[in-house]
Amino acid sequence: MKSCRGYLAILLALCSATGEAAQDTTAEARVKVAVVGGLVLSGVWPALAKRAGKATGLVIETVAAAPKEGVVPIFRDGEADLLLIHGSDETYGLLAAGVAAPLRAWAMNEHVIVGPNDDPAKVAEAPDAADAMRRIVAADAPLIGFRDPGSFGIVHGLFRSLGLRPGPRQQLYDDAESPQQVLRSAADKHGYAVVGHIPVAFGKMPSKGMAVLLKGDPAMRRVYVVVEPGPRHPANPRQRELARQLTDYLVSPAGQADLVAADKEAGGPWVFPLSAADTH
């Protein structure tokens, strides 16, 4: 009996140790991810994270979803092992400071042209964004494109590619109290604005009297990058390895296919795979 009890005690101890080891393994395989808010707002990242977990065996924990001002510090301070965000001055700053490893392109989102319901420049009839800009300039219609760096880059990239000189009314500053009020500012001016499709579609930008007049042009897309820990990031070697595993998956053909499936599940198109860039 004593021998049996001793064996049972050893067996229980082994089971306990095995369970703890399994828990430790799960903990070690956890990747903490911070993402720009639209990826969660659209539903694409939650759907993709589930697929990524199944494909990689990683436990993916989304620790933050917010505008770049909210998620960049979280990654920089080591509260996240991976950051999904637009390529921008902020990401280049992280790279220059050694906090980020070389950036890797992962996906794209799109901007749209929103304007008054009566559409005085007839933007809704334009075949693409370039022609829409020609119409806005020809009509001397107000255009807001200065609040958001992404919108600014898209608008003025189109002007440069067209060799088109915008007038003063196409270079209006957004005087709204917050970025989310930009369409109210445009409505007050009976003008147009270039904004991200996701926040408009999901009600984050009040747009009474305004409508999405042009969408779906690859020329109005912006690139999301994956930001991994650089040499000065607080992540330990194991966290860096797991972050790299998740990045490798996201940019792989399998990850890109899962992105397409996740976007469809979320009712997209909201987020586009890198292969979609071939259409432009």
Secondary structure, DSSP 8 states (H G I E B T S, - for coil): -HHHHHHHHHHHHHHHHHHHHHHHHHHHTEEEEEEEHHHHHTSHHHHHHHHHHHHH--EEEEEEEE-HHHHHHHHHTTS-SEEEEE-SHHHHHHHHTTSB-S-EEEEEEEEEEEEETT-TT-GGG-SSHHHHHHHHHHTT--EE-SSSHHHHHHHHHHHHHHT----GGGSB---SSSGGGHHHHHHHTT-EEEEEHHHHHTTSS--TTEEEEE---GGGEEEEEEE-B-TTSS--HHHHHHHHHHHHHHHSHHHHHHHHHHHHHTTS-SEEEGGGGGG-
